[in-house]
Amino acid sequence: MTESITEPKTGLATESATGMPAVPEQRPGDGHEATTLLERARVAVDPALRAAIGSLPGPMRRVALYHFGWEQADGTPAGGGSGKAIRPALVLAAASALGGPMARAAAVRAAAAVELVHNFTLLHDDVMDRDATRRHRPTAWAVFGDADAILAGDALQALALRLLAEDPHPAASAAAARLADCVIELCAGQHADTAMEQRGPDEVTLAETLAMAEAKTGALLGCACAIGALYADAGDADVAALDAFGREAGLAFQLIDDVIGIWGDPRRTGKPVGADLAARKKSLPVVAALTSGTPEAAELAAVYATPHDEEDDLEEIALAVERAGGRDWAQTQAADRMARAMQEVARAVPDPEAAGGLLALAEFVTRRTT
């Protein structure tokens, strides 16, 4: 999905007694906890990611290093960000919430595996959606071609499963099975998304769009949290609760991401203004608008029934979505999903202080600005 926030800077060099990167402690509620967790996650997982990618054959390694922002297309070093590290941060935060620092340290390899799967989906999504820009530069397929980008994505998925297969931790086998199931669900969600794009604007329901979004986005966030719980030796009920927490937070994330996809600032999103509308993407705000029964819904359906051309007024189309209630619905639904997420995490981690990292990350993904 779209990476729409500037990645926090890393570079923390010292380590704690558990072997994890040491960072300044932040007081709860001071607005920095999520950023700190993301920084710590990126510093913790990057060595595992680089080592895994470094084991790939040359052509696939080159594409992967470019995709992660670590190299330019010509192979020279690059200083670009490799993403926000939300998913590995959730793995580590869940492990810490249920098992403390030692469980967090043990889950680093699993967190890297989740991040590899996430980037596998990004490489494939960009090809299928024909998105030419990600993280403020051309996408991998736009630079290296479809075949190389697809094969690099396939390799990242294989690396993820190899990391878990080689992990001696007792939870690794269950984590690998859960991650494999998640990949199948992600593929089903992507298939549903692709199929929906071929259907008319009056043939898509809001319920199936929500189900598709949960499979494409919520599933991996839920899987990340569940894997963290597994590495903390949590019981089945707690693993299920954290999976549900991640799914609800993930759906809230997707709702906000879809809002940003229509009304976001290109300087922050790295994508052209109105790209989703120009592509006639049936995002959640658009489908909510199309099914609203308002005059603007009919106007929007007529626009979506025709291919994009240079005379399209994308700002006017965005306004039609807003007038039909799509933007307000998406923002309200995101808040509702976050409330459900909070209920789920409280089942597994009733102590708010222990759950603080998970809650801070969930708040971060739904408090993004356009």
N, C-alpha and C positions, 0 to 999 in steps of 0.2 A: 504494500500500500504506500500511499504517498508519504514521504518523509518531509515534514513541514516545519520543523523547529530546528533552529541552529543547535548543533551538537555542543554540549558543554566541553570545555577544554580539559584535557587530562595531563599526565606528566608527573603524577605523584610517585616519588621514588622510594620512600621508606616503607617498611612492612611492620605489621603487628606481630605479636608472639605466635599467632596462629598461622603466620605465613601470608596473610591477606594484606593488601595494600593499606597502609595507615593513612587516614584522612582526618582533618579536624572534626571534632564532634560538633553536631548542630543541635540546638535546642528544638524540641518539637514545636511546630507552629511558627517557626521563624521564616518560613518560605524557602529554606535551602535544603531541607532534608531529602527531597526527591532528587535534586541536582547532585547532592553528595552520593546518594545511592547509585545513580547512573554513572557518575565518575568512577566509583569504586568497582562497579560491574565491568565497565569498559577496561579499566586497568587490569582487572582480574582475568577476564576472558581473552583479551587480545593476544597474549602469548600463545594460548592454546589454539586460537584461530589461525594465527600466523604460521604456527608449526604445522597444523593440518593442511593449510593451503599450500605451504611450501613443499609438501610431499606430492603434489599433483604433477602430472606431466607438463612440460613447458607451456604449450599453447593454452591449456585450460588454466594453469597457474596465472598466466599473464592476464587473462580475462577476469579471473576472480580478484586478483590484486587491484586491477583497475576498478572493478565494481565496488570493492570495499573502500576505495579512495586512497589506497596506499601507494599506487603507482599511476603515472600518466600512461596514455596509450602507447607511447614509445618505450615504456619500461623504466623511465626515470622516476625517482622518488616523488611522491606528491604528499601534500600536507592536508588533504581534504578529510572530512569526517567520514566515519564508516557506519553512521547511524546513531540513534539515540541510546541503543542498548536496553530498551524497555523490557524485552523478553528475558534476556539473561538476568537483568536486575530483579525481575519477578521470581525467577528460579531461586536466586540467592536470598531474596527477602523472605520467601516462603520457608526455605530451609532454616533460616535464622529464627523466624517467628516460632517454629515448632521444635527446633533442635538446638538453637544457640549457635555460637561462633564456629564450633567444630563441624557442625552439619553444613554450615555455609561454606566453609573451606573445602569440604569434601564434595560439594556440588558444583565446583567450578567447571569440571569437564562436561557435566551434563548441561550447564548453562551455555557453554560454547556450542554444544550440539544443537540446542534449540535455536541459537542465533544462526547457525549454518543452515538449518531448515528454513528459517525466515528468509534468508537471503536467496536460497534456492527459489522460493516462491516469488520473490521480487524479480529475479532474472527472467523467469517464465512469464510473469504477469506483464512485464514491460514489452515482451515480444508479442503476446496475444493482444494487449491493449494498444500496441503501437505507440506507447509513450516514449517520446524522444528525449526527455529530460528527467533526471533524478539527481537529487542532492546537488543541484545547481550546475550540472554538466551533462553532456550527452550520455544516454544510457548505453549499456554494454552492446546491445544488438545494433544500435545506431553506429557504433564505432567498429565492431568486429564482425557484424553480420548475425543473422538469426541463428544459424547452425552453431556457431561458436558460443553464443550466449546460452542457448538451450543446453548444450553439452556441459558447459561450466556449471549451470544450475544442477544438472543431474549429478555431477561430481560432488557438489557441496552436500547434496542429500546423502550420498554414499559416505562422505566423510563424517557426517553427523552420526550415522549408525555405527561406523567403525569406532568413533570415539567412545561410544557407549559399550560396544562389544569388547573393547580393550580395557574398560574400566573395572578394576577389581572390587568396587563397592558392591555390597549385597543388593542394593536397589537398582543396579544398572540394567539388569535383565528386564525388570518390570518397566523401567523408564524407557528402554528401547522399544518394547511392545506398545507402550502408550504413545510414543512419538510416531511409530509406524502407523498406528490407527489414526492418529491426528493427520498425518500426511494424506491418507486416503480420504478423510473428511474434507481436508483442504481442497483436494482435487475435485471432489464432488461439488463443493461450493463454487469452485471456479467453473466447472462444467455448467452448473445452473446459471451462473452469471453470464457466461458466453451465450447460452441458449436464450436467456431472457433478452439479450441485446438484439436477437434476430426476430423477436416478436413485436407486434404493434404496441403503441403506447397505451392502448385500452385493453391489452391482453395480459397485463402483469398486475398481480395483487400485492398489497402491502405486506400481507402475512408471508408470502413466499420470498419477498425481498428481504424481510427481516431474517428468515431462516437461512437464506443464502449468505447474508452478512455474518451471521453467527458462525457458519461453517468456515467462511473465508478468513475471518479476523478473530472472532471470539474463541474458536477452537484452539488456536495456538497459544493465546494468552492463558486460557484455562489449562492447557497441557503444561505450560511453563510452571504455573503455580502448583499443579499436581505433582510434577516431577520434583520440585523443591520439597514438597511434603514427603514424598517417598524417600528422599535422601535424609530426611529427619526421622525416618522410621515411624511415620504417622500411621494411624489406623485407617481402615477403609472409609469410615464416615468423614474423617477430617480431610482425607485426600479428595473425596467427592465434593465436600464443601468448598475447598480451595479451587477445584476445577470450576465449580459453578461461579465462584467469585470472579475468576479470570474471564469466564465467558461473558458475564454481565458487564464487567469493566471493558472487555473487548468490544462488545456491541456499542457501548457508550462511546468508546474510542472511534469506532467506524462512523457513528452518527456525526460526531464532531468533524471527523476527517472529510466526510461528504459535504458538510457545510463549508469547510475550508476549500474544498475542491471547486465550489461555485463562487464563493465570496472572498476567497483568500487573496492576500497580497502576494503577487509573484516573486517579490524580493525575498519573501520568507518561505514560500512553498517551493520555489525552484521550478514551477511549472507555469506555462503561459496562462494569462487570465482567461477564465471561462473555458478551459480545456475540456472539462467534463461535459459542459453543455454543447460545445462544438462537436464532440464525439457522440452526442446524443446518448450519453451514459445514463442509465436508469438507476441513479443513485437514490438513497433513501429519501432525501428531501424532495426529489423530483417525483418519485412514485407517490409520496404522500400528497403532493400537489395535484398529480394527475387523477388521483382517486378522491379528491376533496369534494367533487360535485359543484364546484364554483364556476362562474363564467371564465375565470382565468385558467381553469383546468382544461376547458375545451380549447382555449387559445393555445395553451402549451401543447396539447395533444396534436393540434394541427401542425405546429412547428416541428415536433418530434417525428411526425410522419414523413418529413422530407429530409433529404441529406443536407448536411451543412454546406453552405457556400460563403464566399467572402462578403456577401452583402448582409449576412446575419448580424443583427444587433444583439450581441451576447449580453450586454447590460440590460437590455429590455427583456430578454428571455429570463435572466436571473430575477428581474423584478416581477415577472409573471409567476415564477415559482414562489417568491416571497408573498405576493398578494394572495396566492392560493393557499397560503398557510404552511408551505413546505418547510420553511426555515424555522418558524416557531415550533412546529410539531417536532422536528428533529432535535431542537435544543431541549424541549420539554421531555421528550422520550429519553434523551441522554441522561438527564437528571434522574428520571425514574429508574433507569437501569443501574445507575450508580447507587441509588438507595437500596436496590435489591442486592447489589454486590456487597454493600456494607453489612447487610443482614447475613449473608453467606459467610463472610470472613469471621463474623462474631460467633458463629457456630463452632468454628474450628479453633479460633484464637480469641477467647472472651476477654483477655487482658488487653485493653487498648494500647498500653505501652509496648507490649510484645508485637502487636499487630501494626504498630506505627509505620514501619517501612512499607508494608503492603498498601496501607491506606494512603500514604504519601504518594506512592507511585500511581495508584488509581486516580487520585486527585490530579496529578500532573497530566495524565493523558486526556483528561476531560476538561482541563482549564486552559487549553491552548487558545491562542488568539489568531484571528484571521489577518 
